[in-house]
Amino acid sequence: MRNFSIYKNFIFIFTLSSFVLADQSTSHDHASTTKYVSYSQIGNPADVLELKTEMSQKLKSGEVRVKVLAAPINPSDLLQIAGLYGVKAELPARPGSEGVGRVTEISAGVKTLKEGQLVLLASGNTWAEELVGPAAGFLPLPDLGPIGADVIEQLAMSAVNPLTALLMLTSFEDIKEGQWIAQSAANSAVGGYVIQLAKQRGIKTVNIVRREGLADDLMSKGADVVLIDGPDLAEQIAEATGNASIMLALDPVGGDTYGRLADSLGYGGTLVTYGVLSGKPATLNTGKVIFNDTRLRGFWLYKWYQTATMQEKQEAFGQVIPLIVNGTLKANIDSRYTVDQIEQAVTRAWEGGRNGKVLIVPSPLE
């Protein structure tokens, strides 16, 4: 019942035009400075990112000031800085695609937010101590009651990876309870969310990783099978599932893993690619694709945000936010850094062998 209530509240406030608060504009003296991360050239994030300081801006009509509480470093952030993403940044640029913050000041005319409210940072530029912008650029969260730092950190990661997992799981095939899916990079943030969402729906998962020592963590999230990638992957999957017909496979790796997942699919199954973590072009047995009627699809969340209707966005967020708040959906966190430590933060985020997300936490969470 609590989940349903949160869902209704979230849908209500997501539609900004229908959610109106009394004008509660506040005014503060902001003759202080604030720090943010910027870059003016494309390249290795550790080399091109700069820590900058500016005077806190005075609010214009319709704007709000938000203290950034936490913001993740996603692979897409690093790829864009390196010039390897599907959308080129306009330089100079301020990185950071998502996060969570708290409203600290509102200007006259703002009726959709109130001081002290938690918001998702929907307009980017999140690797900073504070953000100033139009109220419409911040997505208000419902009153969640007393929540700890752990929930705040999880909410900071709610706009990218949980939605990616949900949409890939539900948009391409109608997977029923008891059926199997397969995914590579199962120890990634998206992989963890796929496991948890599938478990909730009674869907069984084959989870492929590239090194030993990850099975216990994945099993604790609800994984049914964990396998090490290799040339015999399709045979491993068939043996582990009792030759079940795999109708959906998810791959952010590319290279040989892509073809191996394609070979593991049942007749008419769908392989969805959403990344190239290996840095290598996908290999594929085209004969098997033809004779097995394999469907090859791509998924890019950026495009979904551009094309989805307001109702579709409401429904998606309405599914993931309650599950994050009640702890059903949870991502591992590798480490936390302040804005001042941005070079160390992106270096760590770029490294292999992690088992969790790197977060920018500008100041200690209460």
NORCORPE-V255542 format. One record per residue. N is the residue number from 1. SS is DSSP state (hx for helix, st for strand, lp for the rest). PHI is phi in radians with two decimals (none if undefined). D_FIRST is the distance of its C-alpha to the first C-alpha in Angstrom with 2 decimals. Layout:
BEGIN
n ss phi d_first
N SS PHI D_FIRST
N SS PHI D_FIRST
END
This chain:
BEGIN
n ss phi d_first
1 lp none 0.00
2 hx -1.05 3.82
3 hx -1.08 5.39
4 hx -1.12 5.11
5 hx -1.13 6.23
6 hx -1.07 8.71
7 hx -1.03 9.78
8 hx -1.11 10.71
9 hx -1.11 12.41
10 hx -1.14 14.21
11 hx -1.08 15.51
12 hx -1.09 16.64
13 hx -1.41 18.62
14 hx -1.10 19.92
15 lp -1.43 21.99
16 hx -1.04 24.34
17 hx -1.14 26.41
18 hx -1.81 23.72
19 lp -2.00 22.55
20 lp -2.21 25.31
21 lp -1.82 25.75
22 lp -1.08 28.86
23 lp -1.11 31.71
24 lp -2.13 31.49
25 lp -1.05 34.21
26 lp -2.19 35.45
27 lp -2.34 38.76
28 lp -2.31 39.84
29 lp -1.44 43.07
30 lp -2.05 42.63
31 lp -1.44 46.11
32 lp -2.28 44.63
33 st -1.93 44.32
34 st -2.47 41.50
35 st -1.84 41.65
36 st -2.65 40.59
37 st -1.83 41.48
38 st -2.54 43.66
39 st -2.58 45.97
40 lp -2.07 48.96
41 lp -2.56 49.99
42 lp -1.45 48.50
43 lp 2.89 48.80
44 lp -1.02 47.52
45 hx -0.91 44.62
46 hx -1.11 46.11
47 hx -1.62 49.36
48 hx -1.76 48.41
49 lp -1.28 45.49
50 st -2.24 46.63
51 st -1.59 45.15
52 st -2.21 46.00
53 st -2.20 45.84
54 st -2.45 45.75
55 st -1.25 45.65
56 lp -1.04 42.27
57 lp -1.38 42.26
58 lp -1.35 42.29
59 lp -1.24 39.52
60 lp -1.64 40.53
61 lp -1.02 38.95
62 lp 1.55 35.49
63 st -1.75 35.12
64 st -2.35 32.93
65 st -1.94 33.55
66 st -2.24 30.99
67 st -1.42 31.42
68 st -1.31 30.69
69 st -1.62 28.58
70 st -2.81 28.62
71 st -2.58 29.78
72 st -1.43 30.30
73 st -1.79 33.56
74 lp -1.68 32.92
75 hx -0.93 35.69
76 hx -1.11 35.80
77 hx -1.08 36.64
78 hx -1.17 39.54
79 hx -1.13 40.76
80 hx -1.16 40.94
81 hx -1.07 42.93
82 lp -1.44 45.20
83 lp 1.37 45.72
84 lp -2.00 44.21
85 lp -1.84 41.15
86 lp -1.26 40.89
87 lp -2.17 40.93
88 lp -1.48 43.70
89 lp -1.34 43.06
90 lp -1.48 45.15
91 lp -1.59 47.14
92 lp -1.22 46.89
93 st -2.24 43.18
94 lp -1.98 40.37
95 lp -1.44 38.17
96 lp 1.93 34.49
97 lp -1.74 31.99
98 lp -2.73 28.62
99 lp 2.87 27.19
100 st -2.35 25.15
101 st -2.59 26.70
102 st -2.20 26.51
103 st -1.18 28.20
104 st -1.94 31.20
105 st -2.79 33.12
106 st -2.23 32.85
107 lp -1.68 35.82
108 lp -1.06 36.68
109 lp 1.64 35.02
110 lp -1.47 31.72
111 lp -2.13 28.89
112 lp -1.80 26.06
113 lp -2.38 25.79
114 lp -2.38 26.32
115 lp -1.08 27.99
116 lp 1.62 25.89
117 lp -1.35 23.14
118 st -1.37 22.13
119 st -2.42 23.17
120 st -1.47 23.70
121 st -1.58 27.44
122 lp -1.59 27.83
123 lp -1.99 31.61
124 lp 1.40 33.01
125 lp 1.07 35.70
126 lp -1.52 33.22
127 lp -1.47 35.69
128 st -2.76 36.59
129 lp -1.41 36.06
130 st -2.62 35.01
131 st -2.22 34.62
132 st -2.20 35.83
133 st -3.07 35.15
134 st -1.01 33.89
135 hx -1.01 30.42
136 hx -1.14 29.48
137 hx -1.45 30.04
138 st -2.14 27.04
139 st -1.65 23.45
140 st -1.23 21.31
141 lp -1.62 18.09
142 lp -1.19 15.34
143 lp -1.18 15.41
144 lp -1.64 13.88
145 lp 1.29 15.20
146 lp -1.13 17.78
147 lp -2.29 18.15
148 lp -1.56 21.16
149 hx -1.05 23.89
150 hx -1.13 22.51
151 hx -1.23 19.40
152 hx -1.02 21.77
153 hx -1.11 24.07
154 hx -1.18 21.50
155 hx -1.11 20.46
156 hx -1.09 24.22
157 lp -1.85 24.32
158 lp -1.53 21.47
159 lp -1.61 23.65
160 lp -2.08 26.09
161 hx -1.21 25.53
162 hx -1.08 21.84
163 hx -1.18 22.49
164 hx -1.00 25.76
165 hx -1.08 24.23
166 hx -1.05 21.53
167 hx -1.21 24.16
168 hx -1.20 26.81
169 hx -1.25 24.62
170 hx -2.01 23.63
171 hx -1.63 26.55
172 lp -1.92 29.61
173 lp -2.41 28.99
174 lp -1.59 26.54
175 lp -1.43 25.93
176 lp -1.65 24.50
177 lp -1.00 22.87
178 lp 1.61 25.76
179 lp -1.43 27.95
180 st -1.89 29.46
181 st -2.22 29.72
182 st -2.26 32.03
183 st -2.60 32.09
184 lp -1.66 34.65
185 lp 0.86 34.18
186 lp -1.15 31.16
187 lp -1.52 31.40
188 lp -1.32 30.93
189 hx -1.07 27.80
190 hx -1.07 27.09
191 hx -1.00 27.91
192 hx -1.10 25.39
193 hx -1.16 22.57
194 hx -1.05 23.88
195 hx -1.01 23.77
196 hx -1.18 20.18
197 hx -1.17 18.94
198 hx -1.12 21.25
199 hx -1.03 20.13
200 hx -1.07 16.50
201 lp -1.67 18.04
202 lp 1.33 20.55
203 lp -1.62 23.43
204 st -1.59 26.31
205 st -2.15 28.04
206 st -1.76 31.69
207 st -2.06 31.98
208 st -1.79 35.41
209 st -2.25 36.65
210 lp -1.92 40.16
211 lp -2.65 40.71
212 lp -1.28 40.25
213 lp 1.58 38.00
214 lp -1.90 34.63
215 hx -1.09 33.41
216 hx -1.06 31.78
217 hx -1.12 29.59
218 hx -1.20 28.57
219 hx -1.11 27.95
220 hx -1.16 25.64
221 hx -1.45 23.51
222 lp 2.08 23.49
223 lp -1.10 26.81
224 lp -1.62 28.55
225 st -2.44 32.07
226 st -2.17 33.80
227 st -2.23 37.29
228 st -1.60 40.00
229 lp -1.05 41.26
230 lp -3.10 44.81
231 lp -1.00 47.22
232 lp -1.71 46.00
233 hx -1.01 42.30
234 hx -1.03 42.07
235 hx -1.18 43.68
236 hx -1.05 41.37
237 hx -1.13 38.30
238 hx -1.05 39.83
239 hx -1.18 40.64
240 hx -1.20 37.26
241 hx -1.81 35.35
242 lp 1.16 37.92
243 lp 1.07 39.10
244 lp -1.13 35.73
245 lp -1.44 35.82
246 st -1.49 34.16
247 st -1.78 33.12
248 st -2.55 31.67
249 st -2.29 33.07
250 st -2.11 32.28
251 st -2.42 35.10
252 lp -1.86 35.59
253 lp -1.73 38.85
254 lp 1.38 41.50
255 hx 1.03 44.94
256 hx -1.21 45.51
257 hx -1.05 41.86
258 hx -1.01 41.13
259 hx -1.14 43.74
260 hx -1.13 42.70
261 hx -1.16 39.14
262 hx -1.04 40.64
263 hx -1.17 42.81
264 hx -1.48 39.86
265 st -1.32 38.15
266 st -1.32 38.40
267 st -1.06 40.23
268 st 1.37 38.73
269 st -1.26 36.25
270 st -2.05 35.18
271 st -1.91 35.92
272 st -1.87 34.13
273 st -1.88 35.82
274 lp -2.44 34.31
275 lp -3.07 36.73
276 lp -2.40 40.17
277 lp -1.10 39.76
278 lp -1.28 43.02
279 lp 1.29 44.95
280 lp -2.06 46.69
281 lp -1.07 46.85
282 lp -1.20 45.06
283 lp -1.84 47.31
284 lp -2.69 46.90
285 lp -1.52 48.76
286 hx -1.14 49.16
287 hx -1.08 50.60
288 hx -1.14 47.48
289 hx -1.06 45.40
290 hx -1.15 47.65
291 hx -1.33 47.89
292 lp -1.77 44.23
293 lp 0.88 43.08
294 lp -1.33 40.93
295 st -1.74 38.91
296 st -1.94 39.07
297 st -2.26 36.60
298 st -2.00 35.99
299 lp -2.32 32.85
300 lp -2.37 33.06
301 hx -1.07 29.99
302 hx -0.95 32.33
303 hx -1.19 33.30
304 hx -1.06 29.74
305 hx -1.06 29.03
306 hx -1.31 32.23
307 hx -1.90 31.62
308 lp -1.19 27.90
309 lp -1.31 26.86
310 hx -1.03 24.50
311 hx -1.11 21.98
312 hx -1.14 22.39
313 hx -1.17 21.93
314 hx -1.03 18.78
315 hx -1.13 17.31
316 hx -1.17 18.57
317 hx -1.10 17.41
318 hx -1.12 13.97
319 hx -1.48 13.78
320 hx -1.52 15.45
321 hx -1.07 14.42
322 hx -1.05 10.82
323 hx -1.24 12.56
324 hx -1.25 15.32
325 hx -1.11 13.47
326 lp -1.52 11.77
327 lp 1.55 15.21
328 lp -1.16 14.93
329 lp -1.81 17.51
330 lp -2.65 20.40
331 lp -1.85 24.04
332 lp -1.19 27.03
333 st -2.02 28.99
334 st -1.41 32.74
335 st -2.87 34.05
336 st -2.27 33.83
337 st -2.39 36.65
338 lp -1.44 37.50
339 hx -1.05 38.91
340 hx -1.09 42.35
341 hx -1.74 41.92
342 hx -1.08 41.28
343 hx -1.11 44.17
344 hx -1.12 42.95
345 hx -1.13 39.38
346 hx -1.28 40.36
347 hx -1.10 42.89
348 hx -1.17 40.25
349 hx -1.15 37.86
350 hx -1.43 40.76
351 lp -1.29 41.63
352 lp -1.46 40.87
353 lp 1.47 39.63
354 lp -1.32 36.58
355 lp -2.33 33.27
356 lp 2.93 30.97
357 st -1.51 30.74
358 st -1.65 33.13
359 st -1.99 31.66
360 st -1.65 33.46
361 lp -2.13 32.32
362 lp -1.03 34.75
363 lp -2.54 34.25
364 lp -0.97 32.50
365 lp -1.45 28.78
366 lp -1.42 27.89
END
